[in-house]
Amino acid sequence: MTEVFTTRRRLLAATGATVAAGMSGLILPARAAGLAPTPTMRGGANNYLPGAPIVERIGAGGFWMTGTVRRAGDGAPLAGQRVQIWAHTTEGHERDPESHGATLTDANGEFRLEMPQIVPAFGQAHGHLAYEGDGFETVFLRPVMASPNDTTLHADFVLKPV
């Protein structure tokens, strides 16, 4: 009888520990431990102009480029990070200086910049974005729009510290 009691006690203790561990996963927020850095996309650096000015808007606007900037590993949002944006739009080609502008991320690591409508170039409607700053590796993105009629494009950066 003592052996059955000991076995039952171990079973109950193990079950309780398992339930407690499972419940703690429901109570604690998920963490982005091990979040991999964003790789540079092929063609992302095309027509890049280092040091484009920080602007409130590019051209007349009407289209929104949005996204987030986070740190690789823990996924922490990065405030005050510089993101340059450029594209072929209804007002100019992606190589034109007036088609380039930069913005800074807010306290939540989010950025948002209004620009003219992006139009297809080389058969695809796409934007260009670059993280350019100190402390992290430079990353160039070239996201393609699902439709040339879209009025927003979202891109996220996960940056690797240098």
Stockholm file with secondary structure:
# STOCKHOLM 1.0

chainA/1-162         MTEVFTTRRRLLAATGATVAAGMSGLILPARAAGLAPTPTMRGGANNYLPGAPIVERIGAGGFWMTGTVRRAGDGAPLAGQRVQIWAHTTEGHERDPESHGATLTDANGEFRLEMPQIVPAFGQAHGHLAYEGDGFETVFLRPVMASPNDTTLHADFVLKPV
#=GR chainA/1-162 SS CHHHHHHHHHHHHHHHHHHHHHHHHHHSCCCCTTBCCCCCCTTTTTTCCTTCCBCSBSTTCCEEEEEEEEETBTCCBCTTCEEEEEECBTTBCTTSGGGEEEEECCTTSEEEEEESCBCCBTTBCBEEEEECCSSBCCEEECCBCSCTTCSEEEEEEEECBC
#=GC SS_cons         CHHHHHHHHHHHHHHHHHHHHHHHHHHSCCCCTTBCCCCCCTTTTTTCCTTCCBCSBSTTCCEEEEEEEEETBTCCBCTTCEEEEEECBTTBCTTSGGGEEEEECCTTSEEEEEESCBCCBTTBCBEEEEECCSSBCCEEECCBCSCTTCSEEEEEEEECBC
//
